[in-house]
Amino acid sequence: MSLINQINQASAQTAQNKSQSNAVTTNSSTSSTGNPFLDGIRLPKDSIVPEAKSQQLTQDDFFSLLSQQLSMQDPFKPVDNDQMIAQMASFSTVDGIGKLNDQIVNLNSVMTSSQALQASGLVGRKVLIPTDTGNISAESPTMKGVISTPSKIPELSVRVEDEKGQVVATFKVDGSDGGNVDVNWNGLDKDGKPVTAGNYTIKASGLVDGQSQELPVSTYAHVSSVSLGTASTGAILNLRGGMGIKLTDVLAVSET
């Protein structure tokens, strides 16, 4: 009997030790405030935030909803076949439009890359752009442009301004041929000295119907590099002097 009692006492002691160990573990993992009510409403330390689900309705979601609709319908008033076909056709149309949009985006990306590759052939050449501002540098000490005239004007007055708006040179151009008249500036100021490097603006005026009128001027710019751009802008030509222009805005390409 004493041996059995000893075994029972040993088993009871082991169970008590396990209970105390579990209690210590629980207390160590969760600190108590001493107030049972506060301990009951306290949030757990390790809260699991569910991952955000996509808000887009996929084909699987559609068929799941369709199955639920069929299972929950009134057996005495089933869904009309035409209505069911119309729902399926509507979803197929929306799904097809989504796939078409993805294909168009991919096509735009390919076209943008192809356009940039073609535009790379313009690097090192000059292009005519719809702006009257050009760049003077050691590599390109002169400026060329085009004056657009509405009619034949015997004499066009041309003035060149620096970035501060000060006139650095003036000269005359023959516009008797009318249309687009070429204009060349040698990069010299009023005293015949080369101007400093920078951006300069060519402005032209002439007599139109007996009145002096400002005329639009386009200038040639040196293409230094090409950027891919985006699907909406297309390839971007980076010009000498820090300017940039879309490839679609180029008016003409010059050999030099």
Contacts in CASP RR format, 6 or more apart in sequence:
PFRMAT RR
TARGET T0000
AUTHOR 0000-0000-0000
METHOD contacts of the structure
MODEL  1
MSLINQINQASAQTAQNKSQSNAVTTNSSTSSTGNPFLDGIRLPKDSIVP
EAKSQQLTQDDFFSLLSQQLSMQDPFKPVDNDQMIAQMASFSTVDGIGKL
NDQIVNLNSVMTSSQALQASGLVGRKVLIPTDTGNISAESPTMKGVISTP
SKIPELSVRVEDEKGQVVATFKVDGSDGGNVDVNWNGLDKDGKPVTAGNY
TIKASGLVDGQSQELPVSTYAHVSSVSLGTASTGAILNLRGGMGIKLTDV
LAVSET
30 45 0 8 1.000
32 39 0 8 1.000
33 39 0 8 1.000
33 42 0 8 1.000
59 91 0 8 1.000
59 95 0 8 1.000
62 91 0 8 1.000
66 87 0 8 1.000
66 88 0 8 1.000
69 79 0 8 1.000
70 79 0 8 1.000
73 79 0 8 1.000
105 231 0 8 1.000
108 231 0 8 1.000
109 231 0 8 1.000
111 231 0 8 1.000
112 228 0 8 1.000
112 229 0 8 1.000
112 230 0 8 1.000
112 231 0 8 1.000
112 234 0 8 1.000
112 235 0 8 1.000
113 228 0 8 1.000
115 234 0 8 1.000
115 235 0 8 1.000
115 247 0 8 1.000
116 226 0 8 1.000
116 227 0 8 1.000
116 228 0 8 1.000
116 229 0 8 1.000
116 234 0 8 1.000
116 235 0 8 1.000
118 235 0 8 1.000
119 226 0 8 1.000
119 235 0 8 1.000
119 237 0 8 1.000
119 247 0 8 1.000
120 226 0 8 1.000
121 226 0 8 1.000
122 223 0 8 1.000
122 226 0 8 1.000
122 237 0 8 1.000
122 250 0 8 1.000
122 253 0 8 1.000
123 223 0 8 1.000
123 224 0 8 1.000
123 225 0 8 1.000
123 226 0 8 1.000
124 222 0 8 1.000
124 223 0 8 1.000
124 224 0 8 1.000
125 222 0 8 1.000
125 223 0 8 1.000
125 253 0 8 1.000
125 254 0 8 1.000
125 255 0 8 1.000
126 144 0 8 1.000
126 220 0 8 1.000
126 221 0 8 1.000
126 222 0 8 1.000
126 223 0 8 1.000
126 253 0 8 1.000
126 254 0 8 1.000
126 256 0 8 1.000
127 220 0 8 1.000
127 221 0 8 1.000
127 223 0 8 1.000
127 237 0 8 1.000
127 245 0 8 1.000
127 250 0 8 1.000
127 251 0 8 1.000
127 252 0 8 1.000
127 253 0 8 1.000
127 254 0 8 1.000
128 145 0 8 1.000
128 146 0 8 1.000
128 218 0 8 1.000
128 219 0 8 1.000
128 220 0 8 1.000
128 250 0 8 1.000
128 251 0 8 1.000
128 252 0 8 1.000
128 253 0 8 1.000
128 254 0 8 1.000
129 218 0 8 1.000
129 219 0 8 1.000
129 220 0 8 1.000
129 221 0 8 1.000
129 239 0 8 1.000
129 245 0 8 1.000
129 249 0 8 1.000
129 250 0 8 1.000
129 251 0 8 1.000
130 218 0 8 1.000
130 249 0 8 1.000
130 251 0 8 1.000
131 218 0 8 1.000
131 219 0 8 1.000
131 243 0 8 1.000
131 245 0 8 1.000
132 201 0 8 1.000
132 202 0 8 1.000
132 203 0 8 1.000
132 216 0 8 1.000
132 217 0 8 1.000
132 218 0 8 1.000
132 219 0 8 1.000
133 199 0 8 1.000
133 200 0 8 1.000
133 201 0 8 1.000
133 202 0 8 1.000
133 219 0 8 1.000
133 243 0 8 1.000
134 143 0 8 1.000
134 199 0 8 1.000
134 200 0 8 1.000
134 201 0 8 1.000
134 202 0 8 1.000
134 219 0 8 1.000
134 221 0 8 1.000
134 241 0 8 1.000
134 243 0 8 1.000
135 143 0 8 1.000
135 197 0 8 1.000
135 198 0 8 1.000
135 199 0 8 1.000
135 200 0 8 1.000
135 221 0 8 1.000
135 222 0 8 1.000
135 239 0 8 1.000
135 240 0 8 1.000
135 241 0 8 1.000
135 242 0 8 1.000
135 243 0 8 1.000
136 142 0 8 1.000
136 143 0 8 1.000
136 187 0 8 1.000
136 195 0 8 1.000
136 196 0 8 1.000
136 197 0 8 1.000
136 198 0 8 1.000
136 199 0 8 1.000
136 200 0 8 1.000
137 197 0 8 1.000
137 198 0 8 1.000
137 240 0 8 1.000
137 241 0 8 1.000
138 197 0 8 1.000
139 222 0 8 1.000
139 240 0 8 1.000
140 222 0 8 1.000
140 240 0 8 1.000
141 187 0 8 1.000
141 194 0 8 1.000
142 184 0 8 1.000
142 185 0 8 1.000
142 186 0 8 1.000
142 187 0 8 1.000
143 160 0 8 1.000
143 184 0 8 1.000
143 185 0 8 1.000
143 187 0 8 1.000
143 200 0 8 1.000
143 202 0 8 1.000
143 219 0 8 1.000
143 220 0 8 1.000
144 182 0 8 1.000
144 183 0 8 1.000
144 184 0 8 1.000
144 185 0 8 1.000
144 219 0 8 1.000
144 220 0 8 1.000
144 254 0 8 1.000
145 182 0 8 1.000
145 183 0 8 1.000
145 184 0 8 1.000
145 202 0 8 1.000
145 217 0 8 1.000
145 218 0 8 1.000
145 219 0 8 1.000
145 220 0 8 1.000
146 180 0 8 1.000
146 181 0 8 1.000
146 182 0 8 1.000
146 183 0 8 1.000
146 217 0 8 1.000
146 218 0 8 1.000
146 219 0 8 1.000
147 156 0 8 1.000
147 158 0 8 1.000
147 173 0 8 1.000
147 175 0 8 1.000
147 180 0 8 1.000
147 181 0 8 1.000
147 182 0 8 1.000
147 183 0 8 1.000
147 204 0 8 1.000
147 215 0 8 1.000
147 216 0 8 1.000
147 217 0 8 1.000
148 179 0 8 1.000
148 180 0 8 1.000
148 181 0 8 1.000
148 215 0 8 1.000
148 216 0 8 1.000
148 217 0 8 1.000
148 218 0 8 1.000
149 156 0 8 1.000
149 175 0 8 1.000
149 178 0 8 1.000
149 179 0 8 1.000
149 180 0 8 1.000
149 181 0 8 1.000
149 215 0 8 1.000
150 179 0 8 1.000
150 208 0 8 1.000
151 178 0 8 1.000
151 208 0 8 1.000
152 175 0 8 1.000
152 176 0 8 1.000
152 177 0 8 1.000
152 178 0 8 1.000
152 179 0 8 1.000
153 175 0 8 1.000
153 176 0 8 1.000
153 178 0 8 1.000
153 206 0 8 1.000
153 207 0 8 1.000
153 208 0 8 1.000
154 174 0 8 1.000
154 175 0 8 1.000
154 176 0 8 1.000
155 172 0 8 1.000
155 173 0 8 1.000
155 174 0 8 1.000
155 175 0 8 1.000
155 206 0 8 1.000
156 172 0 8 1.000
156 173 0 8 1.000
156 174 0 8 1.000
156 175 0 8 1.000
156 181 0 8 1.000
156 183 0 8 1.000
156 204 0 8 1.000
156 205 0 8 1.000
156 206 0 8 1.000
156 215 0 8 1.000
157 170 0 8 1.000
157 172 0 8 1.000
157 204 0 8 1.000
157 205 0 8 1.000
157 206 0 8 1.000
158 170 0 8 1.000
158 171 0 8 1.000
158 172 0 8 1.000
158 173 0 8 1.000
158 183 0 8 1.000
158 185 0 8 1.000
158 202 0 8 1.000
158 203 0 8 1.000
158 204 0 8 1.000
159 167 0 8 1.000
159 169 0 8 1.000
159 170 0 8 1.000
159 202 0 8 1.000
159 203 0 8 1.000
159 204 0 8 1.000
160 167 0 8 1.000
160 168 0 8 1.000
160 169 0 8 1.000
160 170 0 8 1.000
160 185 0 8 1.000
160 187 0 8 1.000
160 200 0 8 1.000
160 201 0 8 1.000
160 202 0 8 1.000
160 203 0 8 1.000
161 167 0 8 1.000
161 168 0 8 1.000
161 200 0 8 1.000
161 201 0 8 1.000
161 203 0 8 1.000
162 168 0 8 1.000
162 195 0 8 1.000
162 198 0 8 1.000
162 200 0 8 1.000
162 201 0 8 1.000
163 198 0 8 1.000
163 199 0 8 1.000
163 200 0 8 1.000
165 201 0 8 1.000
168 189 0 8 1.000
168 190 0 8 1.000
168 195 0 8 1.000
168 200 0 8 1.000
169 185 0 8 1.000
169 187 0 8 1.000
169 188 0 8 1.000
169 189 0 8 1.000
169 190 0 8 1.000
169 195 0 8 1.000
170 190 0 8 1.000
171 185 0 8 1.000
173 181 0 8 1.000
173 183 0 8 1.000
173 204 0 8 1.000
174 181 0 8 1.000
175 181 0 8 1.000
183 202 0 8 1.000
183 204 0 8 1.000
183 217 0 8 1.000
185 200 0 8 1.000
185 202 0 8 1.000
187 194 0 8 1.000
187 195 0 8 1.000
188 194 0 8 1.000
188 195 0 8 1.000
189 195 0 8 1.000
198 241 0 8 1.000
199 241 0 8 1.000
202 217 0 8 1.000
202 219 0 8 1.000
203 214 0 8 1.000
203 217 0 8 1.000
204 214 0 8 1.000
204 215 0 8 1.000
204 217 0 8 1.000
205 212 0 8 1.000
205 213 0 8 1.000
205 214 0 8 1.000
205 215 0 8 1.000
206 212 0 8 1.000
206 213 0 8 1.000
206 215 0 8 1.000
207 213 0 8 1.000
218 251 0 8 1.000
220 254 0 8 1.000
221 239 0 8 1.000
221 240 0 8 1.000
221 243 0 8 1.000
221 245 0 8 1.000
222 239 0 8 1.000
222 240 0 8 1.000
223 237 0 8 1.000
223 238 0 8 1.000
223 239 0 8 1.000
223 240 0 8 1.000
224 238 0 8 1.000
224 239 0 8 1.000
224 240 0 8 1.000
225 238 0 8 1.000
226 235 0 8 1.000
226 236 0 8 1.000
226 237 0 8 1.000
226 238 0 8 1.000
227 235 0 8 1.000
227 236 0 8 1.000
227 238 0 8 1.000
228 234 0 8 1.000
228 235 0 8 1.000
228 236 0 8 1.000
229 235 0 8 1.000
229 236 0 8 1.000
233 246 0 8 1.000
234 246 0 8 1.000
234 247 0 8 1.000
234 248 0 8 1.000
235 246 0 8 1.000
235 247 0 8 1.000
236 244 0 8 1.000
236 245 0 8 1.000
236 246 0 8 1.000
236 247 0 8 1.000
237 244 0 8 1.000
237 245 0 8 1.000
237 246 0 8 1.000
237 247 0 8 1.000
237 250 0 8 1.000
238 244 0 8 1.000
239 245 0 8 1.000
END
